[in-house]
Amino acid sequence: MNFLKPPISQTKVPQAKVDSTYRRLRWQVFIGIFIGYAGYYLLRNNFSIAMPQLMHEGFTKSQLGWAFSAVSIAYGFSKFVMGTVSDRSNARIFLPLGLILTAVINLFFGLVPILTKSLGVMFVLLFLIGWAEGMGWPPSGRVLTHWFSISERGGWTSVWNVAHNVGGAFMAPLATAGIAFAAAHFAGLKPFTGAFIIPAIVGIVIALIAYSLIRDTPESMGLPPIEVYRNDYPNQEHKIYEEELTTKEILFKYVLNNKWVWLIAFANIFVYFVRYGVENWAPAYLTEVKHITLAASSNSYFLYEIAGIPGTIFAGWVSDKIFHGRRGPAGFVFMLVVSVFVLLYWQANSMIMINFSLIMIGFLIYGPVMLIGLQALDSVPKKAVGTAAGLTGLFGYLFGSVAANAIMGMIVDHFGWSVGFITIFVSALLAAGIFALTWNLRGQEASK
């Protein structure tokens, strides 16, 4: 694993050139992690495009749903496990490596027809995709904490977080183009396999571009630490933790022994329950209860997703400019207002009010999703950020996301939609309450 070892610069940038070099490289590495992370989302859910054709070949919805769940299960564990590896690795190599691995597995899906004949084989391949996908967030977090200081990190992180919306938006048209291309040029393949091939090729190109742009840390380029450059420190002692840490130190000294990380992780359970409780069940609820056509419910779903982009950026701005680097107050306010719009969405009868409520929920919920990860980055030394964010992600995906799918379904089946919405409403309040407990947390310590 020596090829992943973080680089160390043997020369220092002259003081006269520090400012211009910093300015240029900050934009360069940011663009690198933005397009790199967007690339991950080009390759994450391609299986969903192939599912209708696989159903025609005899697989049931339940079987394909079980296979597809492998992505989320693997992603939750990988984000934590690979986060510990990322914290001790060169982000310039680590992020493109995960993207190339994801692309290669997608290529296997597309080019080897026998792999889509067995449910077990598909589960394994999807699990591997989910695991490789978990290599995208941690190195991005490492770059963000090393190149952007505590008082500006909210804005930069919120804009970077939009990369997953961009990548997810381009996945479907690329996959569709791939299907058309496969139908026209690959006589020996079934057309739906093109949904994996073209996005994978684009993903490899993006990985190479990301590698050309990303730089691991300012120190690896002969620059001073970002805290020194901007005179902006995450603690009163002005300690900046530039030495690399061992896995044992990361886990047991700075992450598992950190009460703030655990609080954030528990908050993430309820944030994800609200997010996926609304998002995944909107089409079913609107068609079944509100008697809205599937086409109209799809439009509502689209509005919900798009509203998350400005909402995420606004949340980062609020936490930086209004609360001066404290993420707890922003998360509290956003989740409190989300709870109000959950009630309005539940009780709404007109299409205008339904769409307005969904837009506001989408606008408000993606901010706390981003703030959880950002608060994890802030709460630990920057050499441990991947592990901390990975732990919060593990809780969110394994408990929040799974509960939103499985438990929400059971609640609606046995007790009705009203109890389901009350559960979502209570989850929003619980998330707000936990955010409130971190009200004074800024960086690695709480202000008095």
C-alpha positions, 0 to 999 in steps of 0.5 A: 500500500506504499503507493497510497502514502501521502507525499511530503514536499522537500522544498518550500514555496517562497513567501512572495508566491504563497498567496498566488500559489494557494489561490490557484491550487485551491480552485484547482483541487476543488474542481478536481474533487467536484468532478471526481465525486460527480463521477462516482454518481455516474456509476452508482445506480446504473442497475436501476436503468437495467432493472425493467429489462431484467424483470422481463427476463424473469427476475421479480421486483423483490429479487432485484430489490434485494440485489440492489440493496447490496450497494447501500449495505456495502457503501455504509460499511465502506465509507467507515472502513475505507475512511480509515484508509483514506485518512492515511492516504494520498487523496490524489490517488485514493479518489481516482482509484475508487472511481476506476474500480467502480468503472471496471466493475460496471464494465464487467456488468455491461460486457459479460452477459452471463453475470446478469443471469444469476441473482447471487452474482449480481448481488456480489457485483453490486456489493463491490460497486457499493464498496468502491463507491465508499472511496469517494467521500473520505478523500474529498473530506481530506482535501476540504479540511486541508485546503479550506479553513473552519470559517469558510468550509461550510460554503465550499463544502456545500457547493462541493456536495452538489456534485452528487446531484450533478452526477446523478442527473447525468447518469440517466441520459448517459445510460440511455445513450449507452443502451442505444449505442449497444443496440446499434454496435454490439450484436452479441450483447443485450441493449440494456448492458449499455447502461453500464458501458458508456457511463463507465468509460466516461467515469474512467476519463473523469478519474484521470482528469481528477488525478491531474487536478487534485493535490493531497495537502498544501504541505505536500506542495511546499505551502504552509497549513491552511490555518496558518495561511488564513489565521483561522484555527479550529481550537483555542490552542491553535493546534493543527495536527499536521503529523500523520496518525496511526489507525489506532490513534484515529479510531480510539483517540480522536473518533470513537472517544469523541462524544460530538462524533457520536451525537452527530452520528445519531442525528444522522439516523433521524435526518436520513429517515426524514430524507428517505421517508419522504423521498422514497415513498412520495410516488406511492403516497401521492398516487395511492392517497392523493390519487395523483397520476404517476407522471404528476408524482414524478414531476413532484419528485423532480422538484423535491430533488432540484430544490436540494441544490440551492438548499444545500448551498444556503445551509453552508452559507448560513453556518459560515456567515450567520453562525460563524462556523457553528453547524449545530444552530443551522441544523437545528433551524433547518430540521425544525422548519422541515417538521412543519412542512412535513405536516403541511405535505401530509395535510395538503390537498391541492397540487400547488400546496403538495408541490410547495411542501415537497420543494421546501422539504427538499430545500431544507433536508439536504442542508442538514445531510451536508451539515452532518458530514461537515460537522464530522470534519470540523470535530476531529483533527484533519488527519481523522476526517475520513473516519469520522465522516465514515462513522456518521455515514455508517449510521445514516445508511445502515439505520436511517436509510434502511429504516426509511425503507423497511420500517416505514413500509411496515408502519404504513402497511400495519397502521396507515399513512398517518402514523407513517407521517407522524413518525417522520415528523417525530424524527425531524424533531429528534434530529433538531434536538440532537443538533441543538446539543451541538449548538456551541460546537465550533471546530474541535471544541464547544465555546463557553 
